[in-house]
Amino acid sequence: MNNLVIQTDFGLSDGAVNAMYGVAISVDSGLRIFDLTHHIPQFNIWEASYRLYQTITYWPEDTVFISVVDPGVGSDRLSVVVKTSKNQYIVTPDNGTLTHIKKNIGISEVRIIDETVNRLPKSGESYTFHGRDVYAYTGARLAAGAISFDGVGPKINVEDLIILYQQEACLDRDMLSGVIDILDVRFGNLWTNIDRSLFKKAGIQYGDKLDVIITNNNKQIYKHRMIFGHSFADSHLGEPLLYVNSVDKIAVAINQGSFAKAYQIGTGANWKINIQQTSERRSS
């Protein structure tokens, strides 16, 4: 192991992330450190969970990830390291950050971080910067081979991990239902939890036109008919479309526009999307 990938909600306007880098390099100057993102919205555990899921499968075995979105820092929440079914490691608070990994990738083993061993020496009595004092230190030691996975601390059951509520996408006759899981932030596309396999099961083909309804707390926010395309080239400038995103889920976009901004769309369990088949297909 020598790859260390770090994600936080700290931003880059102060020295917090740099301090984590310093701790890691002090453990082993040969570590290769990469940023996943430091722009998770503050305290947004759900987005931290999703960004790990979005990224982790593209990294080699034995890569160590550190994810610090920790509104409960200093409380009795556990600090853990998990080993995924793909033999990667995630160092994080046990607060729901592992939700998407557990569901979509799989977790084979969990260990609680033993802070009597795996805490930055001389870090004093501070209990508000575990990202530096516990997670960066433990993650670096694991990535550098200074400790084995067994050396992290005592083992607990995978089923004891805290998992956030997830509403399952479903197909009922000609209606697909799901939620807006997250945004493709920079471009304002909506990423749903509806898997491509559900479209295939429903017999939906590229070029089909579908009725899309988006609601928030059961109030209709958006309704329109749009095409299911391979890419943005299958729609005209300013037109909406459905497409398959980079994690094989159905997404909604406006060609060269921000769907989220145009219609003030948010994310989470209250933001529901219904996609209904029609008899209309795009002319060739």
N, C-alpha and C positions, 0 to 999 in steps of 0.2 A: 504494500500500500504506500502511495505517496501523493495521491490526489485528495485535496480537501476543498469542498465546495460549500460556500457560506451563503445563507439567506437570512435576512432580518427585516424588521420594520423600522430600523434606526434612521434610514436616510444617510446622506453623505455630507451633511452640513456641519457636523462636529467630528470629534476624534474617536467615537465609539467603535466603528468598524475597524479603523486603523489600529486601535488598541488590541482587538481580537487578532488581527494579522500579526502584531508584534509578539503576542503570547505564542502563537503557533510557530513562528519563525524561531523563537527562543527555544522551543522544544526541539526543532530540527530545521536547520537552515536549508535543507534540501527539499523541503515540502513544496509542492506546486499548489498554490492557492488560487481559487477561482471564485468569482461572484456569481451566484444564481440571480439574485436581485436583493437590493436593500430598500426597495420602494413598495413593499407590502403595505397597504393602508394600516395605520396604527391600530394595534390590538385585533386585527382581522385574522383570526385563526383559520377560518374557512379558506381564505385565499392562500395562506401559507401552505395549507394541505394540498390545495389544487396545484400550486406552482411546483411543488415537489413531484407530484404525479406527472405533470406536463413534461418534466425534465429528466427524471432519474433514469429512465430506461435507455437513454442515449449515452450513458456513462459506463465505463468498464467495471467489471467485478472488482470488489475491494475498495471502490471509491467511498470516502467518508463524507457525508453531508452533515452540516450543522444548520439547524433551523431555529431561530430565536424570535418568536412572536409570543410574548410571555406576559400577558396582563396580570397573571397570578404570581409574578416573581416575589420571592420571600414568603410565600404561603406554604401550605403543606402539600401542594401538588408535587408529584414526583418528577425527577429528572431521569431520563432513560436513554439507552442506546438500543436500537433494534437492528436486527439483521434481516434483510428482505429475502424473499424467495429467489432473488437473482444475485444474492451474495454481495449486496452493498450494505452500508451502515448509515443510520441516521441518528444524530445526537440532538435531542430536543426535549422540551418539557412535555410531560404527558397531559396534554390539555385538549386533545382533538386534532392536533397537527398531523397525526398519522392516519386520519380517516380515509383519504383517497388511496393511500398506499396499501392499507390493509384490504380494502375492498377490491382494488383493481390489479394489484401486483402480488400481494401476499407478504406476510411477515412470519418468519420461521422461529425467531427467538427474541426475547426481550430481557434486558438486564437493567437494574436500577444502578445509577451512578453512585458509587461509594465515595462520598466527599471527604472522608478521612484520608483517602489515598489519592483521589482524582480531583483535587482542587488546587488552583495556583498557589504555590508557596508564598507566604507573606502577603496574602491578599486581604489580610485584616478582618475586620468585623462587618464589612459591607455585604449586604444580602440583596442588593438591587441591581447587580451587574453579573448575573450568572452567565450571560453570554461570553464574557471575558474570563471570569474566574473558574467556571465549571465546564461550559460547553466547548469553548475554544481550546482550553487546556486538555480536556479529555479527548476531544476529536483529534487534536494534533498528536497526542500520545498514541492513539489507536492507529492513525494513518502512518505514523513513523515507525510503528512496530515496537514502541517502548512498552506497551502493554498488549496483551492478547484480548480478544473479546471477553474471555472468562475473567480477565483482570479488571473489567469495568466495574463489576459488583455483582450482587446476588440476582439470580434468575427469577422472573415472575412469569405467570401465564399470559400468553398472547391475548386471551379473551378478557383479561383484566384491564387492558388499555382503554382509555377514554376515547369514545368515538362519537362524532357529531351526527345528528339526525340527517339522513339522506332520503329524499323521496324518490322512489323508483320510477323510471319512465315506463310507459306501458302502451300497448296497442289494443284497442277495443273496436272491433269491426273495421271501419275505415278511418278511425280517429287515433292519432298518436298524441300522447300527453306527456309532458315533462316540465322541467323548470329551467330558468336561466341560471346556470351554474356559476358563470364568471364572464367577465368581459375580456376581449382582446383589446387591452386598454388603449394602446396608442391609436388604433384604427376604429374603435368603437363598435366592433362586431360582437354579437351575442353568441356565446358558446353554451349550448344546452346540454342536458344529460341524456339526450336521446341518441342511442348508439346507431351507427350505420346499419348494423345487423337488423334493427327493427324496421328500417326503411326497406331493406331487402326482403324481410319477412312479409311486409305489407304489399310487396310487388311494385313499389315505386321505382320508376326509372328516370334516368337523367333526361331532362326535357319536359317532364310532367309539370303541370301547374297545380299548385296546392294552396288551399286557403289557410292563412296563418292568423291566429288570434292570440294576443298577449294580454294577460290580466295581472293586476296587482291587488291583493286582498279582495279578489272576486270582482273588481271593477275593471271593465274593459278599457285598455289603454291603446290598443292597436288592432286593426283588422284589415287584411289586404290579401289579394291573390298574387302569388309570385312563382317564379320558375325554380326548379331544382337543377342546379347547374354543376358542371365539373369545376368551374372556376369563374372568376369575375368577368371573364371575356364572354360568358354566356348571357350577360345582361347588358343593357345600355347604360350609359353614364347617368347616375342618379337613380337608377332602378334598384329595387330590393331583390334579393335572391337567397335561396337556401343552398348550402354547400356542405361538404364534409371537411372538418377542420383537421389540424395536425395530430389530434389524439383520437381520431376516428369517430367523432361525435358530430351531430348536425348543428350547424351554425347559421346565423342570419346576418346579412350585411346589406349595405347600400354600396353600389359600385362607386368608388372614390368619394365616399361620404361616411359619416359616423352615425350608425343606426341608433346607438345608445343616446347620443347627444340630440339627435333629431326628434326623438320621441320620449326623452327623459326616462330611459329604461334602466332599472337597477338589477340586482342579483339576489339570489337566495330563495328560500322555500315559498315565499309569498308571491314571487314572480313566476307565474305559470304560462306555459305555451302549449297551445293545441294546434295540431297540423292535420288538416282533413284533406283526403283525396277528392279530386274532382274527375269528371270524365274528359276534361280538356287536356290535350297534349300539344306541345309546341309543334308548329308546322316545320317541316324540314326544308 
